[in-house]
Amino acid sequence: QVQIVESGGGLVQAGGSLTLSCTASGTNFTRNAMDWFRQAPGNQRELVATMAADGRTIFPDSVKGRFTLSRDNVQNTVYLQMNRLKPNNTGTYYCRAPLPSRNWGQGTQVTVSS
């Protein structure tokens, strides 16, 4: 059974940084792409980062240059480093497992104060 656990959220001032972690069991991040999403209250989940199986990363323009991804293959963990955070980065951040499961974690809350 595939399980995803996110951690690392918190409260940070605008301009600050946070690093989120996504750890998987029952699947492997080196086999297929995984994604990070953000969901603000009342909104749909939106994609904020993708890491391919080979380690290539893709970011939307809204976070490009501020967010980075890294991976620990031994720990089967992907890290989302978020720099120069803005209030509109506030939301619950979810990690989505690679194919075929595409399971979601429980999310971790990020609040950026102005």
N, CA, C and O of each residue as an XYZ file, in Angstrom:
456
protein
N       0.842     -1.184      0.000
C       0.000      0.000      0.000
C       0.886      1.246      0.000
O       1.853      1.349      0.754
N       0.526      2.174     -0.861
C       1.311      3.392     -0.992
C       0.853      4.402      0.056
O      -0.335      4.695      0.190
N       1.823      4.919      0.788
C       1.537      5.967      1.762
C       2.477      7.136      1.539
O       3.664      6.973      1.257
N       1.908      8.309      1.673
C       2.656      9.559      1.485
C       2.524     10.388      2.760
O       1.426     10.561      3.289
N       3.641     10.891      3.240
C       3.624     11.727      4.433
C       4.390     13.012      4.150
O       5.566     12.987      3.787
N       3.692     14.148      4.327
C       4.321     15.457      4.176
C       4.624     16.020      5.556
O       3.951     15.707      6.537
N       5.644     16.851      5.606
C       5.973     17.548      6.843
C       6.754     18.804      6.510
O       7.191     19.005      5.378
N       6.920     19.648      7.525
C       7.755     20.823      7.364
C       7.022     22.137      7.263
O       7.654     23.192      7.202
N       5.704     22.100      7.243
C       4.959     23.343      7.150
C       5.091     24.177      8.407
O       5.631     23.732      9.419
N       4.585     25.397      8.320
C       4.634     26.284      9.470
C       4.272     27.693      9.097
O       3.771     27.966      8.006
N       4.537     28.589     10.033
C       4.266     30.009      9.844
C       5.581     30.725      9.583
O       6.555     30.554     10.317
N       5.593     31.518      8.539
C       6.810     32.240      8.174
C       6.432     33.612      7.670
O       5.351     33.803      7.113
N       7.316     34.561      7.864
C       7.072     35.905      7.346
C       7.379     35.967      5.853
O       8.181     35.193      5.329
N       6.736     36.881      5.203
C       7.009     37.084      3.777
C       8.504     37.334      3.587
O       9.141     38.062      4.348
N       9.034     36.703      2.546
C      10.462     36.788      2.289
C      11.270     35.671      2.910
O      12.450     35.502      2.602
N      10.642     34.917      3.775
C      11.311     33.818      4.452
C      11.316     32.546      3.641
O      10.897     32.521      2.484
N      11.799     31.483      4.273
C      11.960     30.199      3.596
C      11.407     29.068      4.445
O      11.361     29.146      5.673
N      10.994     28.030      3.762
C      10.583     26.782      4.398
C      10.994     25.635      3.501
O      11.095     25.781      2.283
N      11.229     24.492      4.123
C      11.495     23.277      3.369
C      10.477     22.223      3.761
O      10.370     21.850      4.929
N       9.741     21.755      2.788
C       8.761     20.697      3.007
C       9.363     19.357      2.596
O      10.193     19.281      1.690
N       8.934     18.317      3.273
C       9.388     16.964      2.959
C       8.213     16.090      2.559
O       7.107     16.227      3.082
N       8.470     15.205      1.640
C       7.477     14.224      1.209
C       8.160     12.861      1.211
O       9.063     12.603      0.414
N       7.723     12.007      2.104
C       8.307     10.666      2.219
C       7.280      9.628      1.803
O       6.121      9.674      2.217
N       7.725      8.696      0.980
C       6.819      7.683      0.449
C       7.212      6.293      0.925
O       8.387      5.986      1.124
N       6.204      5.477      1.098
C       6.409      4.048      1.309
C       5.496      3.310      0.357
O       4.398      3.771      0.047
N       5.959      2.156     -0.105
C       5.168      1.380     -1.048
C       5.296      1.838     -2.488
O       4.651      1.282     -3.377
N       6.108      2.831     -2.723
C       6.394      3.307     -4.069
C       7.787      3.904     -4.057
O       8.423      3.996     -3.008
N       8.255      4.305     -5.217
C       9.617      4.816     -5.310
C       9.647      6.014     -6.237
O       9.160      5.951     -7.366
N      10.218      7.105     -5.757
C      10.250      8.332     -6.539
C      11.173      8.249     -7.745
O      11.131      9.124     -8.609
N      11.991      7.237     -7.820
C      12.875      7.119     -8.970
C      12.221      6.377    -10.139
O      12.838      6.212    -11.191
N      10.998      5.940     -9.962
C      10.319      5.176    -11.015
C       9.402      6.029    -11.872
O       9.302      5.814    -13.079
N       8.739      6.986    -11.266
C       7.828      7.861    -12.007
C       7.806      9.234    -11.347
O       8.285      9.407    -10.226
N       7.254     10.183    -12.044
C       7.223     11.555    -11.546
C       6.312     11.699    -10.335
O       5.335     10.967    -10.177
N       6.654     12.658     -9.489
C       5.816     13.021     -8.360
C       5.551     14.520     -8.416
O       6.234     15.256     -9.128
N       4.555     14.960     -7.658
C       4.158     16.362     -7.724
C       3.874     16.924     -6.337
O       3.518     16.206     -5.404
N       4.048     18.245     -6.244
C       3.574     19.006     -5.096
C       2.453     19.922     -5.569
O       2.530     20.530     -6.637
N       1.416     20.006     -4.752
C       0.294     20.892     -5.031
C       0.070     21.795     -3.823
O       0.458     21.475     -2.699
N      -0.560     22.918     -4.088
C      -0.981     23.830     -3.022
C      -2.475     24.049     -3.140
O      -3.015     24.201     -4.236
N      -3.130     24.061     -1.998
C      -4.560     24.349     -1.986
C      -4.850     25.430     -0.957
O      -4.641     25.245      0.242
N      -5.333     26.549     -1.448
C      -5.763     27.630     -0.567
C      -7.242     27.430     -0.239
O      -7.966     26.807     -1.016
N      -7.695     27.945      0.892
C      -9.099     27.761      1.277
C     -10.054     28.220      0.184
O      -9.941     29.333     -0.330
N     -10.987     27.355     -0.160
C     -11.987     27.685     -1.161
C     -11.523     27.525     -2.595
O     -12.285     27.767     -3.531
N     -10.276     27.118     -2.768
C      -9.734     26.979     -4.130
C      -9.396     25.521     -4.441
O      -9.301     24.674     -3.554
N      -9.222     25.271     -5.717
C      -8.779     23.942     -6.131
C      -7.280     23.804     -5.892
O      -6.563     24.792     -5.733
N      -6.838     22.587     -5.872
C      -5.402     22.335     -5.755
C      -4.724     22.768     -7.038
O      -5.207     22.512     -8.140
N      -3.600     23.426     -6.868
C      -2.836     23.848     -8.031
C      -1.422     23.289     -7.938
O      -0.838     23.178     -6.860
N      -0.906     22.948     -9.090
C       0.413     22.340     -9.165
C       1.488     23.394     -8.901
O       1.456     24.489     -9.464
N       2.437     23.044     -8.037
C       3.542     23.974     -7.764
C       4.905     23.397     -8.111
O       5.874     24.149     -8.218
N       5.009     22.088     -8.289
C       6.311     21.513     -8.614
C       6.143     20.067     -9.043
O       5.278     19.345     -8.547
N       6.995     19.661     -9.979
C       7.032     18.279    -10.430
C       8.478     17.834    -10.517
O       9.340     18.566    -11.003
N       8.735     16.620    -10.038
C      10.053     16.017    -10.228
C       9.881     14.716    -10.992
O       9.157     13.815    -10.568
N      10.561     14.637    -12.127
C      10.519     13.423    -12.930
C      11.365     12.339    -12.282
O      12.138     12.588    -11.356
N      11.193     11.132    -12.798
C      11.933     10.002    -12.247
C      13.438     10.212    -12.357
O      14.199      9.774    -11.494
N      13.861     10.884    -13.423
C      15.297     11.103    -13.623
C      15.820     12.325    -12.881
O      16.993     12.679    -13.004
N      14.945     12.967    -12.109
C      15.362     14.100    -11.295
C      15.121     15.465    -11.913
O      15.315     16.486    -11.253
N      14.705     15.497    -13.160
C      14.381     16.793    -13.769
C      13.204     17.415    -13.025
O      12.321     16.714    -12.530
N      13.210     18.750    -12.958
C      12.162     19.451    -12.215
C      11.453     20.450    -13.118
O      12.029     21.002    -14.055
N      10.200     20.655    -12.805
C       9.360     21.585    -13.564
C       8.582     22.422    -12.560
O       8.026     21.909    -11.589
N       8.561     23.733    -12.823
C       7.845     24.654    -11.939
C       7.000     25.602    -12.772
O       7.402     25.977    -13.874
N       5.850     25.992    -12.273
C       5.093     27.042    -12.961
C       5.803     28.369    -12.773
O       6.636     28.521    -11.879
N       5.469     29.315    -13.613
C       6.128     30.623    -13.568
C       5.966     31.306    -12.214
O       6.829     32.079    -11.799
N       4.865     31.024    -11.528
C       4.580     31.707    -10.275
C       5.608     31.405     -9.188
O       5.776     32.204     -8.267
N       6.292     30.276     -9.277
C       7.261     29.919     -8.247
C       8.660     29.693     -8.814
O       9.609     29.490     -8.056
N       8.794     29.725    -10.118
C      10.085     29.469    -10.753
C      11.118     30.459    -10.247
O      10.857     31.660    -10.171
N      12.282     29.955     -9.905
C      13.342     30.810     -9.376
C      13.292     30.964     -7.866
O      14.257     31.433     -7.263
N      12.187     30.578     -7.247
C      12.062     30.672     -5.787
C      11.959     29.292     -5.134
O      12.421     29.097     -4.009
N      11.362     28.351     -5.831
C      11.186     26.997     -5.296
C      12.149     26.047     -5.993
O      12.395     26.167     -7.193
N      12.684     25.118     -5.244
C      13.523     24.075     -5.813
C      13.131     22.723     -5.213
O      12.542     22.647     -4.135
N      13.471     21.678     -5.933
C      13.216     20.317     -5.480
C      14.527     19.553     -5.382
O      15.439     19.750     -6.185
N      14.607     18.684     -4.392
C      15.731     17.764     -4.299
C      15.190     16.429     -3.797
O      14.069     16.335     -3.299
N      16.010     15.416     -3.941
C      15.527     14.069     -3.614
C      16.619     13.283     -2.911
O      17.794     13.348     -3.270
N      16.201     12.544     -1.907
C      17.069     11.596     -1.212
C      16.573     10.199     -1.569
O      15.544      9.750     -1.063
N      17.300      9.520     -2.434
C      16.830      8.222     -2.919
C      16.898      7.145     -1.837
O      16.139      6.176     -1.873
N      17.788      7.312     -0.897
C      17.891      6.320      0.176
C      16.681      6.431      1.110
O      16.086      5.428      1.502
N      16.337      7.671      1.453
C      15.191      7.900      2.338
C      13.866      7.917      1.577
O      12.798      7.992      2.184
N      13.939      7.845      0.233
C      12.731      7.941     -0.610
C      11.919      9.173     -0.229
O      10.715      9.105      0.017
N      12.617     10.285     -0.189
C      12.027     11.549      0.236
C      12.350     12.630     -0.782
O      13.469     12.710     -1.289
N      11.361     13.457     -1.072
C      11.547     14.613     -1.927
C      11.340     15.859     -1.080
O      10.404     15.938     -0.284
N      12.224     16.827     -1.263
C      12.180     18.073     -0.498
C      11.795     19.230     -1.414
O      12.333     19.377     -2.511
N      10.871     20.033     -0.952
C      10.489     21.249     -1.655
C      11.033     22.432     -0.856
O      10.530     22.758      0.219
N      12.063     23.061     -1.400
C      12.657     24.234     -0.763
C      11.953     25.464     -1.316
O      11.956     25.707     -2.523
N      11.355     26.229     -0.427
C      10.604     27.417     -0.830
C      11.280     28.648     -0.264
O      11.381     28.815      0.951
N      11.744     29.509     -1.159
C      12.439     30.735     -0.760
C      11.631     31.949     -1.166
O      10.734     31.875     -2.005
N      11.970     33.061     -0.552
C      11.294     34.335     -0.847
C       9.782     34.145     -0.894
O       9.117     34.525     -1.858
N       9.271     33.561      0.150
C       7.850     33.253      0.199
C       6.999     34.512      0.220
O       7.395     35.553      0.743
N       5.818     34.379     -0.367
C       4.877     35.479     -0.459
C       3.572     35.067      0.235
O       3.295     33.875      0.370
N       2.780     36.034      0.670
C       1.502     35.669      1.307
C       0.632     34.784      0.435
O      -0.101     33.942      0.954
N       0.698     34.954     -0.887
C      -0.150     34.111     -1.749
C       0.401     32.710     -1.932
O      -0.180     31.920     -2.676
N       1.504     32.376     -1.275
C       1.969     30.989     -1.218
C       1.321     30.231     -0.063
O       1.553     29.035      0.116
N       0.515     30.934      0.712
C      -0.184     30.299      1.837
C      -1.133     29.223      1.352
O      -1.797     29.387      0.329
N      -1.199     28.136      2.075
C      -2.120     27.059      1.749
C      -1.647     25.747      2.333
O      -0.626     25.677      3.018
N      -2.405     24.720      2.048
C      -2.008     23.382      2.434
C      -1.276     22.750      1.256
O      -1.782     22.729      0.134
N      -0.106     22.247      1.521
C       0.723     21.660      0.482
C       0.603     20.139      0.543
O       0.765     19.509      1.589
N       0.313     19.588     -0.625
C       0.112     18.151     -0.741
C       1.141     17.550     -1.694
O       1.525     18.150     -2.698
N       1.560     16.372     -1.349
C       2.455     15.601     -2.205
C       1.629     14.492     -2.852
O       0.811     13.847     -2.195
N       1.849     14.284     -4.119
C       1.128     13.227     -4.834
C       2.115     12.178     -5.298
O       3.143     12.491     -5.898
N       1.790     10.944     -5.016
C       2.676      9.835     -5.331
C       2.773      9.620     -6.829
O       1.889     10.025     -7.585
N       3.843      8.986     -7.249
C       3.977      8.660     -8.665
C       2.926      7.659     -9.132
O       2.236      7.028     -8.332
N       2.828      7.536    -10.455
C       2.028      6.474    -11.026
C       2.533      5.123    -10.539
O       3.727      4.993    -10.269
N       1.697      4.136    -10.417
C       0.282      4.149    -10.766
C      -0.645      4.606     -9.650
O      -1.826      4.837     -9.909
N      -0.161      4.747     -8.424
C      -1.111      4.972     -7.345
C      -1.681      6.377     -7.332
O      -2.887      6.566     -7.172
N      -0.790      7.386     -7.506
C      -1.210      8.787     -7.409
C      -1.891      9.095     -6.072
O      -2.759      9.965     -5.997
N      -1.500      8.387     -5.036
C      -2.058      8.663     -3.703
C      -1.608     10.029     -3.212
O      -0.551     10.531     -3.595
N      -2.437     10.618     -2.352
C      -2.125     11.904     -1.747
C      -1.726     11.709     -0.284
O      -2.154     10.766      0.383
N      -0.899     12.627      0.182
C      -0.640     12.686      1.601
C      -1.714     13.494      2.299
O      -2.685     13.928      1.681
N      -1.528     13.692      3.596
C      -2.524     14.417      4.386
C      -2.343     15.930      4.289
O      -3.216     16.692      4.704
N      -1.217     16.359      3.743
C      -0.963     17.780      3.578
C      -0.237     18.387      4.758
O      -0.277     17.863      5.871
N       0.425     19.498      4.499
C       1.089     20.256      5.555
C       0.806     21.738      5.312
O       0.905     22.221      4.185
N       0.459     22.439      6.366
C       0.000     23.815      6.251
C       1.179     24.784      6.221
O       2.092     24.714      7.043
N       1.127     25.677      5.259
C       2.102     26.759      5.155
C       1.340     28.077      5.226
O       0.403     28.308      4.463
N       1.751     28.924      6.139
C       1.141     30.243      6.276
C       2.236     31.286      6.176
O       3.195     31.280      6.949
N       2.080     32.188      5.208
C       3.051     33.256      5.007
C       2.387     34.566      5.396
O       1.407     34.987      4.781
N       2.925     35.196      6.413
C       2.343     36.448      6.900
C       3.010     37.633      6.208
O       4.186     37.591      5.847
N       2.225     38.678      6.038
C       2.759     39.864      5.356
C       3.413     40.815      6.330
O       3.915     41.864      5.926
